[in-house]
Amino acid sequence: MVHVVDVHVGKRIRQRRWLTGMTQQKLAELVGIKFQQIQKYETGANRVSASRLWDIADALGVPVSFFFEGLKDEEALDGPAVDGLPADLMADKEAMELVRSYYAIPENQRRRLFELARVLSDVA
C-alpha cells in the first residue's frame, strides 16, 4: 500500500530534479542506481531509504528536509482548483516548465517580464 509520505517525497524528488533540468538517468547515475528505481521513488511506489534520500539530496543540491517541506499542507492541496489555478501548482508540468524558464532569464529582463505579467493579469 502506498503511503502519503512516500508519495510526497517522490513528488519533491521529481520537482527538484525537473527544476534543475536533470534527467532520471543522470540522477540515477549520480546516486548509483538504475533510472527505473528513480521512477519508482518519484511515483511513491517504492520507499526511499534514509541513506538513499541523503544521496539524492546531495545530487540535487538540497538538504534532506527539502523533501518533507509542505507535507502537512498536502491535505489542503487535494481540494478543487481555485481561480483557475491547479490545486497543486508545483505538480503541474506546465507551471514547472514556466518556473524553470523564468529563472533561466537574466535577472534584469526577468524583473521586466514579471512586471509585464503582473500588468497583464490585472487587465484580464
MDAnalysis code that builds the backbone (N, CA, C; Angstrom):
import MDAnalysis as mda
import numpy as np

u = mda.Universe.empty(372, n_residues=124, atom_resindex=np.repeat(np.arange(124), 3), trajectory=True)
u.add_TopologyAttr("name", ["N", "CA", "C"] * 124)
u.add_TopologyAttr("resid", np.arange(1, 125))
u.add_TopologyAttr("resname", ["MET", "VAL", "HIS", "VAL", "VAL", "ASP", "VAL", "HIS", "VAL", "GLY", "LYS", "ARG", "ILE", "ARG", "GLN", "ARG", "ARG", "TRP", "LEU", "THR", "GLY", "MET", "THR", "GLN", "GLN", "LYS", "LEU", "ALA", "GLU", "LEU", "VAL", "GLY", "ILE", "LYS", "PHE", "GLN", "GLN", "ILE", "GLN", "LYS", "TYR", "GLU", "THR", "GLY", "ALA", "ASN", "ARG", "VAL", "SER", "ALA", "SER", "ARG", "LEU", "TRP", "ASP", "ILE", "ALA", "ASP", "ALA", "LEU", "GLY", "VAL", "PRO", "VAL", "SER", "PHE", "PHE", "PHE", "GLU", "GLY", "LEU", "LYS", "ASP", "GLU", "GLU", "ALA", "LEU", "ASP", "GLY", "PRO", "ALA", "VAL", "ASP", "GLY", "LEU", "PRO", "ALA", "ASP", "LEU", "MET", "ALA", "ASP", "LYS", "GLU", "ALA", "MET", "GLU", "LEU", "VAL", "ARG", "SER", "TYR", "TYR", "ALA", "ILE", "PRO", "GLU", "ASN", "GLN", "ARG", "ARG", "ARG", "LEU", "PHE", "GLU", "LEU", "ALA", "ARG", "VAL", "LEU", "SER", "ASP", "VAL", "ALA"])
u.atoms.positions = np.array([
    [0.837, -1.184, 0.000],
    [0.000, 0.000, 0.000],
    [0.885, 1.252, 0.000],
    [0.540, 2.224, -0.821],
    [1.321, 3.446, -0.951],
    [1.011, 4.377, 0.222],
    [2.048, 4.930, 0.824],
    [1.896, 5.835, 1.958],
    [2.003, 7.277, 1.471],
    [1.203, 8.174, 2.038],
    [1.165, 9.568, 1.612],
    [2.541, 10.238, 1.731],
    [3.330, 9.869, 2.709],
    [4.667, 10.453, 2.862],
    [5.570, 10.024, 1.713],
    [5.492, 8.769, 1.319],
    [6.312, 8.276, 0.212],
    [5.948, 8.987, -1.089],
    [4.669, 9.212, -1.290],
    [4.210, 9.922, -2.488],
    [4.705, 11.360, -2.467],
    [4.608, 12.014, -1.312],
    [5.052, 13.402, -1.189],
    [6.555, 13.520, -1.450],
    [7.345, 12.663, -0.823],
    [8.795, 12.676, -1.023],
    [9.116, 12.440, -2.498],
    [8.421, 11.507, -3.127],
    [8.633, 11.245, -4.548],
    [8.327, 12.449, -5.416],
    [7.244, 13.152, -5.093],
    [6.897, 14.364, -5.841],
    [7.982, 15.419, -5.705],
    [8.499, 15.552, -4.492],
    [9.539, 16.558, -4.252],
    [10.834, 16.188, -4.985],
    [11.146, 14.903, -5.062],
    [12.316, 14.479, -5.836],
    [12.118, 14.861, -7.294],
    [10.952, 14.522, -7.839],
    [10.660, 14.828, -9.241],
    [10.699, 16.333, -9.500],
    [10.086, 17.123, -8.605],
    [10.061, 18.575, -8.796],
    [11.463, 19.163, -8.829],
    [12.275, 18.782, -7.854],
    [13.630, 19.323, -7.792],
    [14.461, 18.867, -8.987],
    [14.343, 17.600, -9.346],
    [15.075, 17.078, -10.488],
    [14.672, 17.811, -11.753],
    [13.388, 18.028, -11.907],
    [12.869, 18.683, -13.104],
    [13.292, 20.145, -13.150],
    [13.231, 20.839, -12.010],
    [13.633, 22.249, -11.974],
    [15.104, 22.433, -12.305],
    [15.922, 21.486, -11.940],
    [17.346, 21.588, -12.242],
    [17.668, 21.126, -13.661],
    [16.674, 20.554, -14.345],
    [16.876, 20.089, -15.712],
    [17.588, 18.747, -15.786],
    [17.588, 18.023, -14.683],
    [18.272, 16.735, -14.629],
    [17.332, 15.611, -15.062],
    [17.853, 14.672, -15.818],
    [17.054, 13.518, -16.223],
    [17.066, 12.470, -15.116],
    [16.128, 11.550, -15.199],
    [16.111, 10.433, -14.254],
    [17.387, 9.611, -14.402],
    [17.849, 9.465, -15.623],
    [19.071, 8.699, -15.880],
    [20.274, 9.351, -15.195],
    [20.393, 10.660, -15.316],
    [21.525, 11.367, -14.712],
    [21.481, 11.266, -13.186],
    [20.304, 11.462, -12.607],
    [20.171, 11.347, -11.155],
    [20.532, 9.936, -10.708],
    [20.058, 8.960, -11.431],
    [20.352, 7.566, -11.093],
    [21.858, 7.307, -11.128],
    [22.528, 7.835, -12.136],
    [23.984, 7.663, -12.237],
    [24.690, 8.307, -11.047],
    [24.260, 9.508, -10.671],
    [24.884, 10.211, -9.549],
    [24.695, 9.461, -8.232],
    [23.561, 8.777, -8.113],
    [23.228, 8.075, -6.878],
    [23.727, 6.624, -6.906],
    [23.992, 6.101, -8.108],
    [24.495, 4.747, -8.229],
    [23.425, 3.671, -8.299],
    [22.299, 4.024, -8.926],
    [21.206, 3.071, -9.097],
    [20.698, 3.150, -10.535],
    [19.735, 2.328, -10.887],
    [19.138, 2.365, -12.222],
    [18.014, 3.398, -12.264],
    [17.796, 3.968, -13.450],
    [16.787, 5.019, -13.562],
    [15.385, 4.517, -13.235],
    [15.131, 3.225, -13.431],
    [13.810, 2.678, -13.107],
    [13.509, 2.831, -11.618],
    [14.552, 2.761, -10.798],
    [14.361, 2.935, -9.362],
    [13.964, 4.383, -9.060],
    [14.560, 5.327, -9.762],
    [14.175, 6.741, -9.598],
    [12.705, 6.900, -9.963],
    [12.272, 6.254, -11.039],
    [10.862, 6.313, -11.436],
    [9.968, 5.819, -10.304],
    [10.350, 4.722, -9.694],
    [9.544, 4.155, -8.610],
    [9.530, 5.064, -7.397],
    [10.663, 5.706, -7.099],
    [10.698, 6.661, -5.987],
    [9.774, 7.842, -6.274],
    [9.836, 8.352, -7.501],
    [9.065, 9.551, -7.847],
    [7.562, 9.315, -7.824],
    [7.124, 8.105, -8.055],
    [5.687, 7.814, -8.003],
    [5.243, 7.391, -6.608],
    [6.211, 7.139, -5.727],
    [5.871, 6.677, -4.388],
    [5.649, 5.181, -4.340],
    [5.895, 4.490, -5.463],
    [5.714, 3.035, -5.496],
    [6.727, 2.341, -4.593],
    [7.936, 2.900, -4.517],
    [8.973, 2.370, -3.628],
    [9.368, 3.442, -2.622],
    [9.609, 3.021, -1.403],
    [10.075, 3.938, -0.370],
    [11.559, 4.210, -0.562],
    [11.952, 5.434, -0.215],
    [13.350, 5.825, -0.303],
    [13.965, 5.642, 1.076],
    [15.029, 4.862, 1.154],
    [15.702, 4.691, 2.444],
    [16.376, 6.001, 2.846],
    [16.697, 6.130, 4.117],
    [17.321, 7.355, 4.626],
    [18.650, 7.623, 3.932],
    [19.470, 6.586, 3.780],
    [20.777, 6.788, 3.147],
    [20.631, 7.150, 1.672],
    [19.662, 6.559, 0.992],
    [19.436, 6.881, -0.423],
    [18.889, 8.301, -0.552],
    [18.001, 8.710, 0.357],
    [17.478, 10.069, 0.317],
    [18.605, 11.071, 0.546],
    [19.529, 10.716, 1.411],
    [20.706, 11.563, 1.658],
    [21.496, 11.748, 0.358],
    [21.717, 10.647, -0.361],
    [22.459, 10.704, -1.624],
    [21.700, 11.511, -2.681],
    [20.390, 11.339, -2.737],
    [19.568, 12.079, -3.706],
    [19.604, 13.569, -3.381],
    [19.488, 13.905, -2.109],
    [19.554, 15.313, -1.696],
    [20.885, 15.924, -2.103],
    [21.972, 15.183, -1.891],
    [23.301, 15.661, -2.263],
    [23.390, 15.880, -3.770],
    [22.885, 14.929, -4.554],
    [22.933, 15.021, -6.014],
    [22.098, 16.192, -6.533],
    [21.004, 16.503, -5.834],
    [20.111, 17.588, -6.270],
    [20.430, 18.921, -5.603],
    [21.402, 18.917, -4.692],
    [21.845, 20.162, -4.071],
    [20.861, 20.775, -3.091],
    [20.167, 19.935, -2.355],
    [19.216, 20.423, -1.353],
    [19.423, 19.657, -0.049],
    [18.979, 20.229, 1.084],
    [19.027, 19.454, 2.335],
    [17.940, 18.386, 2.321],
    [18.126, 17.346, 3.095],
    [17.141, 16.256, 3.160],
    [15.765, 16.789, 3.558],
    [15.738, 17.793, 4.401],
    [14.462, 18.362, 4.861],
    [13.622, 18.913, 3.712],
    [14.253, 19.264, 2.598],
    [13.537, 19.776, 1.426],
    [12.413, 18.834, 0.999],
    [12.674, 17.534, 1.084],
    [11.716, 16.550, 0.583],
    [10.470, 16.426, 1.455],
    [10.530, 16.977, 2.667],
    [9.399, 16.893, 3.586],
    [8.644, 18.212, 3.706],
    [9.173, 19.269, 3.089],
    [8.504, 20.568, 3.158],
    [7.125, 20.482, 2.533],
    [6.147, 21.095, 3.189],
    [4.785, 21.126, 2.671],
    [3.983, 19.866, 2.924],
    [4.547, 18.926, 3.657],
    [3.851, 17.655, 3.890],
    [2.548, 17.852, 4.642],
    [2.529, 18.699, 5.646],
    [1.302, 18.940, 6.417],
    [0.255, 19.655, 5.580],
    [0.707, 20.408, 4.573],
    [-0.213, 21.151, 3.719],
    [-0.774, 20.293, 2.591],
    [-0.286, 19.082, 2.453],
    [-0.685, 18.189, 1.361],
    [-2.195, 17.974, 1.322],
    [-2.818, 17.818, 2.470],
    [-4.263, 17.580, 2.507],
    [-5.037, 18.758, 1.945],
    [-4.551, 19.981, 2.165],
    [-5.221, 21.173, 1.658],
    [-5.160, 21.230, 0.134],
    [-4.164, 20.589, -0.458],
    [-4.000, 20.617, -1.906],
    [-4.913, 19.644, -2.625],
    [-5.587, 18.788, -1.894],
    [-6.451, 17.800, -2.523],
    [-7.786, 18.375, -2.977],
    [-8.059, 19.615, -2.617],
    [-9.329, 20.242, -2.963],
    [-9.371, 20.680, -4.416],
    [-10.472, 21.299, -4.821],
    [-10.624, 21.743, -6.206],
    [-9.741, 22.960, -6.497],
    [-9.511, 23.206, -7.779],
    [-8.738, 24.367, -8.200],
    [-9.472, 25.649, -7.819],
    [-8.699, 26.671, -7.474],
    [-9.264, 27.966, -7.093],
    [-8.766, 29.015, -8.077],
    [-9.653, 29.851, -8.575],
    [-9.301, 30.921, -9.508],
    [-8.531, 30.418, -10.722],
    [-8.851, 29.235, -11.200],
    [-8.205, 28.690, -12.383],
    [-6.832, 28.101, -12.151],
    [-6.339, 28.145, -10.903],
    [-5.031, 27.562, -10.591],
    [-5.199, 26.096, -10.233],
    [-4.242, 25.254, -10.632],
    [-4.303, 23.852, -10.205],
    [-4.207, 23.768, -8.688],
    [-4.836, 22.760, -8.091],
    [-4.794, 22.606, -6.638],
    [-3.360, 22.435, -6.155],
    [-2.541, 21.708, -6.895],
    [-1.130, 21.527, -6.551],
    [-0.305, 22.124, -7.682],
    [-0.009, 23.396, -7.569],
    [0.677, 24.134, -8.622],
    [2.028, 23.526, -8.969],
    [2.763, 23.059, -7.979],
    [4.087, 22.515, -8.236],
    [4.048, 21.127, -8.878],
    [2.901, 20.517, -8.935],
    [2.773, 19.231, -9.620],
    [2.368, 19.431, -11.077],
    [2.009, 20.659, -11.449],
    [1.591, 20.971, -12.803],
    [2.829, 21.131, -13.692],
    [2.968, 20.289, -14.687],
    [4.177, 20.285, -15.519],
    [4.374, 21.616, -16.241],
    [3.306, 22.206, -16.711],
    [3.412, 23.484, -17.412],
    [3.916, 24.576, -16.464],
    [3.417, 24.582, -15.246],
    [3.872, 25.568, -14.257],
    [5.347, 25.368, -13.933],
    [5.757, 24.115, -13.796],
    [7.165, 23.827, -13.508],
    [8.062, 24.276, -14.666],
    [7.615, 24.047, -15.880],
    [8.400, 24.468, -17.046],
    [8.504, 25.988, -17.097],
    [7.413, 26.665, -16.761],
    [7.415, 28.123, -16.741],
    [8.394, 28.656, -15.688],
    [8.392, 28.060, -14.518],
    [9.302, 28.483, -13.451],
    [10.751, 28.276, -13.875],
    [11.048, 27.124, -14.436],
    [12.428, 26.835, -14.867],
    [12.855, 27.812, -15.961],
    [11.974, 28.078, -16.918],
    [12.291, 29.023, -17.994],
    [12.466, 30.432, -17.453],
    [11.621, 30.813, -16.512],
    [11.683, 32.139, -15.906],
    [13.043, 32.389, -15.258],
    [13.529, 31.417, -14.509],
    [14.803, 31.598, -13.817],
    [16.009, 31.441, -14.737],
    [15.787, 31.016, -15.968],
    [16.869, 30.957, -16.947],
    [17.103, 32.319, -17.598],
    [16.167, 33.238, -17.416],
    [16.259, 34.583, -17.989],
    [17.151, 35.434, -17.085],
    [18.006, 36.276, -17.671],
    [18.834, 37.176, -16.848],
    [17.963, 38.032, -15.924],
    [18.498, 38.346, -14.737],
    [17.696, 38.971, -13.683],
    [17.027, 40.276, -14.103],
    [17.726, 41.153, -14.807],
    [17.117, 42.441, -15.181],
    [15.943, 42.233, -16.147],
    [16.081, 41.303, -17.085],
    [14.987, 41.001, -18.008],
    [13.866, 40.258, -17.293],
    [14.235, 39.403, -16.353],
    [13.238, 38.653, -15.583],
    [12.330, 39.608, -14.817],
    [12.905, 40.637, -14.226],
    [12.127, 41.617, -13.460],
    [11.114, 42.318, -14.369],
    [11.551, 42.674, -15.570],
    [10.643, 43.346, -16.511],
    [9.537, 42.398, -16.960],
    [9.885, 41.147, -17.185],
    [8.874, 40.148, -17.554],
    [7.861, 39.968, -16.430],
    [8.349, 39.954, -15.191],
    [7.467, 39.817, -14.040],
    [6.474, 40.981, -13.986],
    [6.961, 42.189, -14.183],
    [6.077, 43.362, -14.162],
    [5.053, 43.302, -15.305],
    [5.487, 42.849, -16.479],
    [4.564, 42.695, -17.603],
    [3.467, 41.684, -17.269],
    [3.859, 40.564, -16.697],
    [2.874, 39.538, -16.314],
    [1.895, 40.087, -15.290],
    [2.390, 40.849, -14.329],
    [1.516, 41.437, -13.323],
    [0.491, 42.370, -13.963],
    [0.935, 43.222, -14.888],
    [0.024, 44.146, -15.563],
    [-1.007, 43.380, -16.383],
    [-0.546, 42.362, -17.117],
    [-1.478, 41.584, -17.939],
    [-2.509, 40.848, -17.099],
    [-2.098, 40.352, -15.936],
    [-3.058, 39.641, -15.085],
    [-4.070, 40.585, -14.452],
    [-3.669, 41.829, -14.211],
    [-4.596, 42.837, -13.680],
    [-5.645, 43.225, -14.715],
    [-5.258, 43.235, -15.987],
    [-6.157, 43.603, -17.065],
    [-7.171, 42.488, -17.341],
    [-6.736, 41.242, -17.188],
    [-7.583, 40.098, -17.527],
    [-8.779, 39.961, -16.630],
])
